[in-house]
Amino acid sequence: MKVLNLACSQQHLFEGWFASEDDFVAQCGRGLVECPVCGDASITKKLSAPRLNLGAARPEAKPAQDVALADQPEQAMHLAWMAMARRIVANTDDVGDKFAEEARRIHYGEAKERGIRGKASAAETEALIDEGIAVMPLPLPESLKGRLQ
């Protein structure tokens, strides 16, 4: 198993696990590797150091969250954003292209009140705001919309 440090064209850093270098190249070639933050499929491999177990005693490890916050503030921000996005996906109903219609139905009491997400054009979003319906554009990577592993 190869663990690679990867980055998208927006310089979001993340880790990928592949069976081999050839597997990584093949998956990238088919557009299967994408940034978990922005969904960008333009991925580059960053320098990675292998972990070697040579029998030495392990130093006491800091909790993973503390390491991210202390040593890599930008990475910590991406992790926090992904956690928030996952929570939104888990706690809202995806209404797809019917977002504006369903938001109006909820606002005017014609449908059960609940959190929804979906797609709306800029004009539809502006019309909802003009009607006093609170909406917030939040682009989500395609990887969050499917099954998470």
Order of alpha helices (4+ residues) and beta strands (2+ residues): beta-beta-alpha-beta-alpha-alpha-beta-alpha-beta-alpha-alpha
